[in-house]
Amino acid sequence: MRDLVIDNALIVDGTGVPPYPGALAVQGGRIAEIGAVGAFAGDGSRQLDAQGMTLMPGIIDTHTHYDAQATWDPELRPSSSLGVTTVVMGNCGFTIAPCKPEGREITMRNLTQVEGMSLDVLRSGIEWDFETFPEYLDALERRGSVLNTAAFLGHSSLRTWVMGEDAANRAANENEIAEMAKLVVEAMAAGAVGFATSTAPQHNGYGGIPMPSRLASDDEFRALLNAMGSTGRGMFMLTRGGQTSIPFLEALSDTSGRPVMIAALLHNPMVPNGVFDNLAEIAAANTRGRTLYGQVSCCPLTMEFTLESAYPFEGLAAWRPAMEVPRDALGAMLADPRFRAAVRHELAKPAAIRLFNGEWQKLRVVEVADPAHADLEGRSVAQLAADAGQDPLDYMLDLAGSENLKTLFIAELINSDEEALSRLMTHPDASIALSDAGAHLTFFCDAGFGLHLLGHWHREKQLFSLEQAVWHLTGRPASIFGIPERGVLQAGYHADLLLIDPETVGRSPARRVFDLPGGAPRLTTDPVGVIGTWVNGIQVADENRILASAGHPGQLLRAFTC
């Protein structure tokens, strides 16, 4: 008798082959057998008639930031309700391990800035029962999780461990680099999926200081990548700033022998060819025998924010003074004509890697703090400024200033040109991810990116066939990251399964919930057309909710073939 039989399903196995009707049997957390419809009738302790719905591998989300949340929320909400069965966290190098006790406060404060997390939530939520990276992995394994998890060693945390407060102020010296290199080898031996970092200008820590990884020299990058390369495995993941060239990343891949995942390749309409030039450089490097990938998103990047924490503007050098002043001085800074002139001047210059590009027609007022301004809600700053005869930047800052910076805005930032997105996602060297699940909790929620790909880009736009869409979400990321025996429906593989209705699958509009530690808010999205999700053979979600009875069937992944 098998533990589970799912019969009468349209099987899409994650390899890219066309769908076929069939049945799948699960035993001991693994796929025991796949056969024709009815082949295992009556052979399951639990027998499920799929009624022709699509059975596929669970979604593998390779760009998440659950590092902190995983210590207090084993369900990893909302991903566990959105068809995801495996997450890779620690992206961009924004991790909480390694971390000495004296470094905890600055680590948490940095995450409030760079990842839009609440300091109160982090202080009350994180369980600091670890210091080193291996101890962090052990702590995660003890706690358990609904989902399978893999973790990068993060560069900013690594620098802070070795250099203390100097990590965000200067380049490392030779001895410090050598110490970091030893810790990279240690982390890989403990089960890190690789090493992650960022040189992106919008990635700033508390008070507007650069995240530590942005201070790394080329020599530091070479030494750390070569250290990882000495172990014979590991992915190098980097969120790229404009000063980090793809030829330099190709050279790192060449000397270390390791693959490189380059994020975030998003389409900017102000520099429309920039991202395609990046992909062309990646493709050229791969023809020379390297292994580089461009990480792209299937979602438009939209953020809600107030000017108390204006993440879309924080990649501007001219905005940095607003991040350096205390909250009680922020209003005066935003009102300063010299500050405004500098921001306006920088916005007038196109930049390929920047979130906000002066497209004021794509920035709207969501919610006002003063009821007298209620008629402004839902309208664009461009139109409101034109009606008032004002410059849009001045209008936005004046409105927010009149409401003690509590005005809630929403910006459609980049990646909104669907023709350009189609070209990005279908590029042979692209990897579809960038959900950022677990971060930017008050700004946006793209944890349902996989359901969006299946609903919008397969069913509605027909950019991908069903088997192609599933492959991009399952078999391809498993292959790229070397996640063994997952991402494909095959006898002997782990039973990470997702049953969907292909006619309705998708994600709901974002909504605000108050379920973080202390009742703090976050944005979430709900699944549409998800019938059931199984992790290692245990059902963890149905069409309505995460199942509390599932326990923690997820595994901490420590062994990779990449």
SEPAMAR-421644 format. One record per residue (C-alpha): residue in three letters; x, y, z. Coordinates in nm, 3 decimals. Example, Ala and Ser with C-alpha at 12.3 -4.5 7.8 and 13.67 -1.06 7.14 Angstrom:
% SEPAMAR-421644
  res       xx       yy       zz
  ALA    1.230   -0.450    0.780
  SER    1.367   -0.106    0.714
% end
This chain:
% SEPAMAR-421644
  res       xx       yy       zz
  MET    0.000    0.000    0.000
  ARG    0.142    0.340   -0.104
  ASP    0.119    0.646    0.120
  LEU   -0.044    0.856   -0.149
  VAL   -0.176    0.806   -0.500
  ILE   -0.273    1.100   -0.720
  ASP   -0.469    0.958   -1.012
  ASN   -0.621    1.101   -1.329
  ALA   -0.376    1.395   -1.346
  LEU   -0.225    1.582   -1.636
  ILE    0.140    1.530   -1.551
  VAL    0.392    1.802   -1.636
  ASP    0.715    1.652   -1.510
  GLY    0.950    1.954   -1.505
  THR    1.181    1.833   -1.783
  GLY    1.011    2.029   -2.060
  VAL    0.844    1.731   -2.228
  PRO    0.476    1.771   -2.322
  PRO    0.210    1.693   -2.058
  TYR    0.055    1.348   -2.044
  PRO   -0.230    1.189   -1.846
  GLY   -0.119    0.963   -1.568
  ALA   -0.101    0.867   -1.203
  LEU    0.172    0.913   -0.945
  ALA    0.238    0.710   -0.630
  VAL    0.429    0.832   -0.323
  GLN    0.599    0.617   -0.062
  GLY    0.823    0.730    0.222
  GLY    0.842    1.089    0.103
  ARG    0.958    0.997   -0.247
  ILE    0.793    0.932   -0.580
  ALA    0.757    0.556   -0.594
  GLU    0.619    0.520   -0.945
  ILE    0.450    0.708   -1.229
  GLY    0.208    0.520   -1.448
  ALA   -0.102    0.539   -1.662
  VAL   -0.434    0.665   -1.533
  GLY   -0.580    0.398   -1.304
  ALA   -0.250    0.207   -1.271
  PHE   -0.247    0.242   -0.892
  ALA   -0.621    0.237   -0.826
  GLY   -0.690    0.129   -0.470
  ASP   -0.318    0.113   -0.390
  GLY   -0.297    0.428   -0.181
  SER   -0.362    0.487    0.188
  ARG   -0.479    0.819    0.055
  GLN   -0.624    0.818   -0.295
  LEU   -0.680    1.151   -0.473
  ASP   -0.866    1.190   -0.803
  ALA   -0.706    1.491   -0.971
  GLN   -0.997    1.514   -1.219
  GLY   -0.762    1.608   -1.501
  MET   -0.591    1.892   -1.316
  THR   -0.219    1.960   -1.367
  LEU    0.031    1.781   -1.143
  MET    0.379    1.934   -1.149
  PRO    0.686    1.955   -0.926
  GLY    0.669    2.216   -0.652
  ILE    0.805    2.560   -0.740
  ILE    1.169    2.627   -0.652
  ASP    1.216    2.992   -0.552
  THR    1.586    3.072   -0.583
  HIS    1.579    3.438   -0.472
  THR    1.435    3.482   -0.124
  HIS    1.532    3.661    0.198
  TYR    1.379    3.436    0.464
  ASP    1.703    3.427    0.670
  ALA    1.555    3.617    0.966
  GLN    1.193    3.502    0.932
  ALA    1.301    3.137    0.927
  THR    1.401    3.167    1.293
  TRP    1.045    3.249    1.406
  ASP    0.817    3.128    1.125
  PRO    0.872    2.767    1.014
  GLU    0.583    2.806    0.769
  LEU    0.777    3.067    0.570
  ARG    0.462    3.258    0.487
  PRO    0.340    3.332    0.230
  SER    0.555    3.109    0.005
  SER    0.424    2.785    0.154
  SER    0.071    2.873    0.041
  LEU    0.182    2.975   -0.310
  GLY    0.296    2.643   -0.454
  VAL    0.659    2.681   -0.345
  THR    0.829    2.374   -0.199
  THR    1.195    2.484   -0.193
  VAL    1.347    2.825   -0.120
  VAL    1.703    2.954   -0.155
  MET    1.773    3.236    0.091
  GLY    2.066    3.464    0.171
  ASN    2.054    3.634   -0.168
  CYS    2.245    3.961   -0.215
  GLY    2.452    3.862    0.088
  PHE    2.195    4.005    0.333
  THR    2.206    3.735    0.596
  ILE    2.205    3.713    0.975
  ALA    2.494    3.465    1.000
  PRO    2.772    3.467    1.084
  CYS    2.699    3.724    1.353
  LYS    2.870    3.789    1.685
  PRO    2.649    3.908    1.974
  GLU    2.793    4.258    1.950
  GLY    2.701    4.270    1.581
  ARG    2.334    4.178    1.618
  GLU    2.196    4.528    1.654
  ILE    2.374    4.671    1.349
  THR    2.277    4.360    1.147
  MET    1.911    4.412    1.233
  ARG    1.928    4.788    1.172
  ASN    2.082    4.727    0.830
  LEU    1.800    4.490    0.737
  THR    1.541    4.753    0.829
  GLN    1.696    4.976    0.564
  VAL    1.808    4.747    0.284
  GLU    1.524    4.495    0.310
  GLY    1.241    4.712    0.443
  MET    1.198    4.511    0.763
  SER    1.067    4.640    1.094
  LEU    1.333    4.677    1.364
  ASP    1.079    4.590    1.633
  VAL    0.983    4.274    1.444
  LEU    1.346    4.168    1.405
  ARG    1.427    4.240    1.770
  SER    1.133    4.040    1.899
  GLY    1.134    3.770    1.633
  ILE    1.490    3.655    1.567
  GLU    1.608    3.370    1.789
  TRP    1.982    3.422    1.824
  ASP    2.086    3.069    1.916
  PHE    2.382    3.074    1.677
  GLU    2.687    3.281    1.592
  THR    2.876    3.109    1.312
  PHE    2.727    3.012    0.978
  PRO    2.748    2.637    1.049
  GLU    2.571    2.699    1.381
  TYR    2.299    2.890    1.194
  LEU    2.237    2.596    0.962
  ASP    2.226    2.361    1.261
  ALA    1.972    2.591    1.431
  LEU    1.750    2.593    1.123
  GLU    1.766    2.217    1.104
  ARG    1.666    2.183    1.471
  ARG    1.365    2.410    1.427
  GLY    1.243    2.248    1.109
  SER    1.044    2.409    0.829
  VAL    0.741    2.350    0.616
  LEU    0.956    2.404    0.306
  ASN    1.292    2.276    0.192
  THR    1.553    2.548    0.243
  ALA    1.900    2.622    0.110
  ALA    2.116    2.911    0.227
  PHE    2.391    3.127    0.082
  LEU    2.677    3.253    0.294
  GLY    2.630    3.631    0.289
  HIS    2.917    3.868    0.212
  SER    2.799    4.159    0.428
  SER    2.763    3.936    0.734
  LEU    3.100    3.777    0.663
  ARG    3.273    4.118    0.646
  THR    3.104    4.233    0.965
  TRP    3.215    3.919    1.150
  VAL    3.577    3.975    1.050
  MET    3.600    4.356    1.042
  GLY    3.340    4.476    1.291
  GLU    3.224    4.835    1.239
  ASP    3.495    4.890    0.978
  ALA    3.313    4.653    0.741
  ALA    3.096    4.936    0.605
  ASN    3.377    5.192    0.596
  ARG    3.680    5.055    0.415
  ALA    3.838    4.783    0.207
  ALA    3.966    4.475    0.386
  ASN    4.337    4.422    0.438
  GLU    4.527    4.110    0.339
  ASN    4.486    3.936    0.675
  GLU    4.113    4.009    0.689
  ILE    4.064    3.874    0.339
  ALA    4.250    3.558    0.435
  GLU    4.027    3.512    0.740
  MET    3.714    3.561    0.529
  ALA    3.841    3.307    0.277
  LYS    3.877    3.044    0.552
  LEU    3.518    3.110    0.662
  VAL    3.396    3.065    0.304
  VAL    3.554    2.720    0.295
  GLU    3.402    2.643    0.637
  ALA    3.055    2.748    0.521
  MET    3.075    2.539    0.206
  ALA    3.173    2.235    0.412
  ALA    2.874    2.298    0.640
  GLY    2.631    2.300    0.346
  ALA    2.604    2.651    0.201
  VAL    2.463    2.657   -0.151
  GLY    2.718    2.922   -0.238
  PHE    2.835    3.275   -0.168
  ALA    2.616    3.583   -0.223
  THR    2.697    3.954   -0.237
  SER    2.585    4.291   -0.369
  THR    2.748    4.597   -0.522
  ALA    2.415    4.766   -0.605
  PRO    2.394    5.138   -0.514
  GLN    2.040    5.107   -0.370
  HIS    2.166    4.859   -0.112
  ASN    2.233    5.078    0.188
  GLY    2.237    4.999    0.557
  TYR    2.124    5.193    0.859
  GLY    2.179    5.567    0.831
  GLY    2.246    5.543    0.458
  ILE    2.586    5.377    0.491
  PRO    2.664    5.127    0.213
  MET    2.606    4.763    0.292
  PRO    2.948    4.617    0.378
  SER    2.984    4.414    0.060
  ARG    2.987    4.736   -0.141
  LEU    3.324    4.822    0.015
  ALA    3.493    4.505   -0.111
  SER    3.789    4.539   -0.346
  ASP    3.839    4.336   -0.661
  ASP    4.114    4.146   -0.480
  GLU    3.868    4.052   -0.205
  PHE    3.618    3.919   -0.456
  ARG    3.889    3.715   -0.627
  ALA    4.013    3.565   -0.302
  LEU    3.667    3.470   -0.175
  LEU    3.556    3.323   -0.507
  ASN    3.877    3.126   -0.536
  ALA    3.823    2.999   -0.182
  MET    3.479    2.874   -0.280
  GLY    3.625    2.732   -0.598
  SER    3.877    2.533   -0.397
  THR    3.586    2.330   -0.255
  GLY    3.480    2.224   -0.604
  ARG    3.126    2.352   -0.579
  GLY    2.900    2.652   -0.502
  MET    2.710    2.924   -0.684
  PHE    2.834    3.285   -0.678
  MET    2.532    3.514   -0.661
  LEU    2.572    3.890   -0.706
  THR    2.327    4.179   -0.726
  ARG    2.522    4.403   -0.958
  GLY    2.595    4.772   -0.938
  GLY    2.694    4.960   -1.251
  GLN    3.061    4.964   -1.149
  THR    3.078    4.583   -1.153
  SER    3.130    4.479   -1.512
  ILE    3.019    4.149   -1.657
  PRO    3.368    4.090   -1.802
  PHE    3.499    4.113   -1.443
  LEU    3.241    3.857   -1.332
  GLU    3.340    3.637   -1.624
  ALA    3.701    3.656   -1.505
  LEU    3.592    3.553   -1.154
  SER    3.406    3.256   -1.299
  ASP    3.712    3.164   -1.504
  THR    3.963    3.169   -1.216
  SER    3.732    3.010   -0.958
  GLY    3.564    2.761   -1.187
  ARG    3.227    2.851   -1.036
  PRO    2.899    2.957   -1.201
  VAL    2.779    3.314   -1.149
  MET    2.417    3.424   -1.102
  ILE    2.385    3.795   -1.188
  ALA    2.089    3.990   -1.050
  ALA    1.880    4.185   -1.097
  LEU    1.830    4.213   -1.472
  LEU    1.521    4.433   -1.485
  HIS    1.405    4.638   -1.781
  ASN    1.440    5.014   -1.740
  PRO    1.243    5.211   -2.002
  MET    1.478    5.507   -1.958
  VAL    1.770    5.290   -2.077
  PRO    1.574    5.034   -2.281
  ASN    1.869    4.842   -2.426
  GLY    2.079    4.824   -2.111
  VAL    1.950    4.492   -1.979
  PHE    1.972    4.332   -2.323
  ASP    2.332    4.447   -2.353
  ASN    2.396    4.273   -2.020
  LEU    2.242    3.950   -2.149
  ALA    2.448    3.973   -2.466
  GLU    2.766    3.998   -2.255
  ILE    2.653    3.699   -2.050
  ALA    2.584    3.498   -2.365
  ALA    2.926    3.588   -2.507
  ALA    3.095    3.476   -2.185
  ASN    2.913    3.144   -2.200
  THR    3.038    3.081   -2.555
  ARG    3.388    3.107   -2.409
  GLY    3.316    2.821   -2.169
  ARG    3.208    3.014   -1.861
  THR    2.877    2.960   -1.677
  LEU    2.691    3.286   -1.617
  TYR    2.318    3.342   -1.574
  GLY    2.110    3.659   -1.575
  GLN    1.841    3.654   -1.306
  VAL    1.519    3.812   -1.435
  SER    1.168    3.863   -1.300
  CYS    0.832    3.781   -1.455
  CYS    0.664    4.057   -1.249
  PRO    0.654    4.434   -1.282
  LEU    0.835    4.590   -0.989
  THR    0.579    4.789   -0.792
  MET    0.636    4.925   -0.442
  GLU    0.427    5.090   -0.174
  PHE    0.620    5.330    0.049
  THR    0.612    5.645    0.257
  LEU    0.888    5.902    0.264
  GLU    0.984    5.781    0.610
  SER    1.147    5.490    0.424
  ALA    1.158    5.581    0.055
  TYR    1.329    5.268   -0.080
  PRO    1.264    5.348   -0.449
  PHE    1.470    5.667   -0.413
  GLU    1.753    5.528   -0.203
  GLY    1.964    5.428   -0.503
  LEU    2.008    5.799   -0.578
  ALA    2.331    5.946   -0.443
  ALA    2.144    6.273   -0.391
  TRP    1.896    6.100   -0.159
  ARG    2.164    5.980    0.080
  PRO    2.141    6.288    0.309
  ALA    1.778    6.192    0.377
  MET    1.893    5.850    0.500
  GLU    2.158    5.997    0.728
  VAL    1.942    6.233    0.933
  PRO    1.730    6.123    1.231
  ARG    1.355    6.095    1.183
  ASP    1.281    6.426    1.356
  ALA    1.505    6.609    1.107
  LEU    1.387    6.426    0.794
  GLY    1.101    6.664    0.713
  ALA    1.336    6.962    0.713
  MET    1.583    6.779    0.489
  LEU    1.312    6.691    0.235
  ALA    1.201    7.057    0.233
  ASP    1.552    7.190    0.169
  PRO    1.566    7.348   -0.182
  ARG    1.928    7.237   -0.222
  PHE    1.836    6.875   -0.148
  ARG    1.550    6.890   -0.397
  ALA    1.768    7.047   -0.666
  ALA    2.028    6.771   -0.629
  VAL    1.765    6.496   -0.653
  ARG    1.606    6.661   -0.956
  HIS    1.946    6.695   -1.126
  GLU    2.031    6.328   -1.073
  LEU    1.690    6.207   -1.193
  ALA    1.744    6.400   -1.518
  LYS    2.038    6.171   -1.603
  PRO    1.935    5.823   -1.729
  ALA    2.083    5.528   -1.542
  ALA    2.052    5.162   -1.634
  ILE    2.057    5.030   -1.276
  ARG    1.813    5.242   -1.077
  LEU    1.466    5.185   -0.938
  PHE    1.297    5.523   -0.980
  ASN    1.365    5.715   -1.299
  GLY    1.142    6.021   -1.278
  GLU    0.838    5.855   -1.435
  TRP    0.595    6.053   -1.222
  GLN    0.293    5.928   -1.416
  LYS    0.369    5.583   -1.267
  LEU    0.374    5.709   -0.907
  ARG    0.033    5.735   -0.739
  VAL   -0.108    5.837   -0.404
  VAL   -0.251    5.527   -0.236
  GLU   -0.360    5.658    0.102
  VAL   -0.350    6.001    0.262
  ALA   -0.311    6.073    0.632
  ASP   -0.523    6.388    0.623
  PRO   -0.891    6.325    0.536
  ALA   -0.898    6.668    0.368
  HIS   -0.674    6.518    0.097
  ALA   -0.894    6.215    0.030
  ASP   -0.965    6.322   -0.327
  LEU   -0.594    6.275   -0.410
  GLU   -0.604    5.898   -0.357
  GLY   -0.560    5.689   -0.669
  ARG   -0.424    5.979   -0.875
  SER   -0.075    6.006   -1.022
  VAL    0.176    6.256   -0.890
  ALA    0.231    6.373   -1.248
  GLN   -0.134    6.470   -1.290
  LEU   -0.165    6.617   -0.942
  ALA    0.148    6.826   -0.993
  ALA    0.029    6.947   -1.334
  ASP   -0.307    7.049   -1.187
  ALA   -0.126    7.238   -0.910
  GLY    0.125    7.397   -1.146
  GLN    0.416    7.240   -0.957
  ASP    0.720    7.032   -1.033
  PRO    0.632    6.665   -0.950
  LEU    0.917    6.618   -0.703
  ASP    0.816    6.933   -0.519
  TYR    0.452    6.825   -0.517
  MET    0.528    6.482   -0.372
  LEU    0.760    6.619   -0.104
  ASP    0.523    6.900   -0.013
  LEU    0.225    6.665    0.016
  ALA    0.416    6.418    0.230
  GLY    0.558    6.698    0.441
  SER    0.210    6.831    0.512
  GLU    0.112    6.485    0.643
  ASN    0.415    6.425    0.866
  LEU    0.554    6.192    0.595
  LYS    0.268    5.943    0.646
  THR    0.133    5.968    0.289
  LEU    0.138    5.622    0.128
  PHE    0.253    5.616   -0.235
  ILE    0.280    5.333   -0.487
  ALA    0.531    5.338   -0.770
  GLU    0.536    5.122   -1.079
  LEU    0.911    5.133   -1.106
  ILE    1.064    4.914   -1.374
  ASN    1.002    4.586   -1.557
  SER    0.655    4.692   -1.669
  ASP    0.708    4.674   -2.049
  GLU    0.561    4.334   -2.133
  GLU    0.726    4.311   -2.475
  ALA    1.063    4.369   -2.310
  LEU    0.982    4.119   -2.035
  SER    0.895    3.861   -2.299
  ARG    1.239    3.906   -2.454
  LEU    1.407    3.885   -2.114
  MET    1.233    3.570   -1.993
  THR    1.283    3.378   -2.316
  HIS    1.655    3.455   -2.337
  PRO    1.844    3.122   -2.312
  ASP    2.077    3.252   -2.041
  ALA    1.801    3.396   -1.820
  SER    1.686    3.243   -1.491
  ILE    1.337    3.348   -1.376
  ALA    1.324    3.434   -1.005
  LEU    1.360    3.758   -0.802
  SER    1.056    3.710   -0.580
  ASP    1.242    3.870   -0.284
  ALA    1.006    3.670   -0.060
  GLY    1.072    3.747    0.305
  ALA    1.196    4.101    0.238
  HIS    1.046    4.440    0.148
  LEU    0.746    4.327    0.350
  THR    0.584    4.671    0.355
  PHE    0.674    4.758   -0.006
  PHE    0.559    4.470   -0.226
  CYS    0.496    4.095   -0.235
  ASP    0.608    3.888   -0.534
  ALA    0.622    3.556   -0.348
  GLY    0.354    3.434   -0.592
  PHE    0.578    3.488   -0.895
  GLY    0.547    3.124   -0.999
  LEU    0.168    3.131   -1.005
  HIS    0.188    3.458   -1.198
  LEU    0.412    3.293   -1.457
  LEU    0.169    3.003   -1.494
  GLY   -0.141    3.222   -1.510
  HIS   -0.035    3.541   -1.684
  TRP    0.257    3.439   -1.903
  HIS    0.143    3.087   -1.994
  ARG   -0.237    3.094   -1.996
  GLU   -0.312    3.457   -2.081
  LYS   -0.014    3.568   -2.289
  GLN    0.087    3.224   -2.422
  LEU    0.452    3.325   -2.406
  PHE    0.536    2.978   -2.278
  SER    0.376    2.641   -2.327
  LEU    0.267    2.477   -2.002
  GLU    0.566    2.245   -2.002
  GLN    0.806    2.536   -2.066
  ALA    0.656    2.744   -1.784
  VAL    0.680    2.452   -1.541
  TRP    1.041    2.381   -1.645
  HIS    1.140    2.742   -1.573
  LEU    0.997    2.708   -1.221
  THR    1.119    2.358   -1.135
  GLY    1.360    2.156   -1.346
  ARG    1.569    2.452   -1.461
  PRO    1.642    2.606   -1.117
  ALA    1.709    2.261   -0.973
  SER    1.964    2.203   -1.248
  ILE    2.125    2.549   -1.221
  PHE    2.169    2.531   -0.844
  GLY    2.250    2.161   -0.837
  ILE    1.960    2.066   -0.611
  PRO    1.959    1.687   -0.641
  GLU    1.647    1.475   -0.690
  ARG    1.406    1.768   -0.688
  GLY    1.238    1.980   -0.952
  VAL    1.137    1.683   -1.166
  LEU    0.867    1.418   -1.130
  GLN    1.067    1.099   -1.153
  ALA    1.062    0.772   -0.965
  GLY    1.301    0.788   -0.671
  TYR    1.294    1.169   -0.649
  HIS    1.159    1.358   -0.349
  ALA    0.782    1.401   -0.363
  ASP    0.764    1.782   -0.386
  LEU    0.436    1.823   -0.572
  LEU    0.195    2.094   -0.681
  LEU   -0.156    2.028   -0.811
  ILE   -0.315    2.324   -0.993
  ASP   -0.612    2.416   -1.206
  PRO   -0.442    2.557   -1.518
  GLU   -0.760    2.743   -1.617
  THR   -0.758    2.961   -1.306
  VAL   -0.407    2.948   -1.156
  GLY   -0.261    3.283   -1.056
  ARG   -0.211    3.516   -0.760
  SER   -0.449    3.758   -0.595
  PRO   -0.384    4.132   -0.560
  ALA   -0.162    4.217   -0.265
  ARG   -0.328    4.282    0.069
  ARG   -0.204    4.392    0.409
  VAL   -0.205    4.156    0.708
  PHE   -0.082    4.205    1.065
  ASP    0.077    3.873    1.158
  LEU    0.443    3.954    1.209
  PRO    0.582    3.943    1.565
  GLY    0.411    4.212    1.770
  GLY    0.126    4.237    1.518
  ALA    0.331    4.436    1.265
  PRO    0.199    4.458    0.907
  ARG    0.322    4.301    0.587
  LEU    0.193    4.269    0.233
  THR    0.085    3.926    0.120
  THR   -0.088    3.764   -0.175
  ASP   -0.318    3.464   -0.194
  PRO   -0.303    3.167   -0.429
  VAL   -0.561    3.119   -0.701
  GLY   -0.615    2.780   -0.861
  VAL   -0.386    2.587   -0.625
  ILE   -0.548    2.259   -0.521
  GLY   -0.270    2.113   -0.310
  THR    0.101    2.133   -0.230
  TRP    0.314    1.848   -0.096
  VAL    0.666    1.869    0.050
  ASN    0.851    1.537    0.074
  GLY    0.519    1.358    0.033
  ILE    0.333    1.550    0.307
  GLN    0.052    1.784    0.207
  VAL    0.131    2.130    0.346
  ALA   -0.140    2.340    0.179
  ASP   -0.473    2.307    0.006
  GLU   -0.675    2.562   -0.189
  ASN   -0.768    2.750    0.127
  ARG   -0.478    2.754    0.369
  ILE   -0.148    2.622    0.500
  LEU   -0.225    2.299    0.685
  ALA   -0.122    2.312    1.051
  SER   -0.138    1.934    1.064
  ALA    0.146    1.905    0.814
  GLY    0.417    1.964    1.073
  HIS    0.760    2.052    0.935
  PRO    0.832    1.811    0.649
  GLY    1.082    2.041    0.478
  GLN    1.449    1.953    0.474
  LEU    1.751    2.178    0.518
  LEU    1.944    2.121    0.197
  ARG    2.320    2.087    0.248
  ALA    2.434    1.874   -0.046
  PHE    2.442    2.017   -0.399
  THR    2.586    1.908   -0.730
  CYS    2.661    2.262   -0.850
% end
